[in-house]
Structures are given as structure tokens and as C-alpha cells.
């Protein structure tokens, strides 16, 4: 049995994983609505989630959220038309070059997000 399968068993036994299906967000949703859906999904699957609520005074470009379970995943969340800033591109490249996992997710990526956070 893989580590993530064992981890999921432990979380399920402790009631920390929800069997509730999180519906896909609308493709035209706001970034706030999209973030709420991603956070709900991650928490339902037993991930610890961190997001900065007010980025004033924080390092520019840091990803919107970080999720931790058997690995650490960072995500920059965008609407269907939003684009990453130069500072966000630097953080994404730095995290990925340091063997991290950093993604740019849009509502249309919901099937991929569900697969990554299962």
C-alpha cells in the first residue's frame, strides 16, 4: 500500500476526510468563488490548507494557497480570463525548480484538480 493510501486510511478513520462530493464551480465564477470551491475540496480530502486572506504587506506573487497532506501543493488560482503577473511567474518557476508542485488552476481545470487532490 502506498504512503498516500495509508495516509488516506488514517484520515478517514479519524473522520477527517469527507465523503461529500464538492460540485464543480461555474466556469465563469469569480476567483473568490473558485478559491472557496478548491479549499472545500482540499479539506474534504484531508488536506491542510493555508491561504493569505489579506495580501497587503506580504511578498508579491506568492501563490494563493498551499495544501499539505503527504506532499505540499501550491496553487495560483485564476478566473477563466485572469493572467499571472511577473511576480507570480517567478514564484511558480522557483517552487517548481526546487522540486515543488506549483500549479495555475482555472475553473476549467476542475477534473485535474480533483485528481491531484484525491
C-alpha positions in Angstrom: 0.0 0.0 0.0 1.4 3.4 -0.9 2.0 6.1 1.6 -0.8 8.3 0.3 -3.2 5.3 0.5 -2.2 4.7 4.1 -2.5 8.4 4.9 -6.0 8.5 3.4 -6.9 5.5 5.6 -5.7 7.3 8.7 -7.6 10.5 7.9 -10.7 8.6 7.0 -10.6 6.6 10.3 -10.3 9.9 12.2 -13.2 11.4 10.3 -11.0 14.0 8.7 -12.0 13.1 5.1 -15.5 13.9 4.0 -17.3 11.6 1.5 -19.2 14.7 0.4 -18.8 15.4 -3.3 -17.8 19.0 -3.9 -19.6 20.4 -7.0 -17.5 21.9 -9.8 -17.5 25.7 -9.8 -19.1 27.6 -12.7 -16.7 28.3 -15.5 -17.4 32.0 -15.2 -17.2 32.2 -11.4 -15.1 34.8 -9.5 -11.7 34.0 -8.2 -13.2 34.2 -4.7 -15.8 31.6 -5.5 -13.3 29.4 -7.2 -10.9 29.6 -4.2 -13.8 28.6 -1.9 -14.5 25.5 -4.0 -10.9 24.5 -4.2 -10.4 24.9 -0.4 -13.6 23.0 0.3 -12.5 20.1 -2.0 -9.0 20.0 -0.4 -10.3 20.0 3.1 -12.9 17.3 2.2 -10.0 15.2 1.0 -8.0 15.6 4.2 -5.6 18.4 3.2 -4.4 21.2 5.5 -4.9 24.4 3.6 -3.3 27.8 4.0 -4.3 30.9 2.2 -3.4 34.5 2.9 -6.6 36.4 3.4 -5.2 39.9 3.0 -2.0 40.0 0.9 -1.1 43.7 1.8 2.3 43.6 3.3 3.0 40.1 2.0 5.6 39.1 -0.6 4.3 39.9 -4.0 3.4 37.0 -6.2 3.2 34.2 -3.6 0.7 31.6 -4.7 -2.9 31.9 -3.5 -2.9 28.7 -1.5 -0.8 25.9 -0.1 -2.2 22.5 0.7 -0.3 19.9 2.7 -1.0 16.2 3.1 1.6 13.6 2.1 3.2 16.3 -0.1 2.9 20.1 -0.4 1.0 21.6 -3.3 0.9 25.3 -4.2 -1.7 26.8 -6.5 -2.3 30.2 -8.1 -6.0 30.5 -8.8 -7.3 32.4 -11.8 -10.6 33.0 -13.4 -11.1 31.8 -17.0 -9.5 35.0 -18.3 -7.1 36.0 -15.5 -3.4 36.0 -16.2 -0.4 35.5 -13.9 1.7 38.6 -13.0 5.5 38.6 -13.5 6.0 38.2 -9.7 3.6 35.2 -9.7 5.6 33.6 -12.6 8.8 34.0 -10.6 7.3 32.2 -7.6 5.8 29.4 -9.7 9.1 28.8 -11.5 11.1 28.9 -8.3 8.8 26.4 -6.5 8.8 24.1 -9.4 12.6 24.3 -9.9 13.0 23.4 -6.2 11.2 20.1 -6.8 7.9 21.6 -5.5 4.5 21.4 -7.1 3.0 24.7 -8.1 0.1 25.0 -10.5 -2.0 27.7 -12.1 -5.6 26.5 -11.8 -8.7 27.8 -13.5 -12.3 26.6 -13.1 -12.0 24.6 -16.3 -9.2 22.6 -14.6 -11.6 21.1 -12.1 -11.2 17.4 -13.2 -7.4 17.8 -12.9 -7.7 19.5 -9.5 -9.9 16.7 -8.2 -7.4 14.1 -9.5 -4.4 15.9 -7.9 -6.2 16.3 -4.5 -7.8 12.9 -4.3 
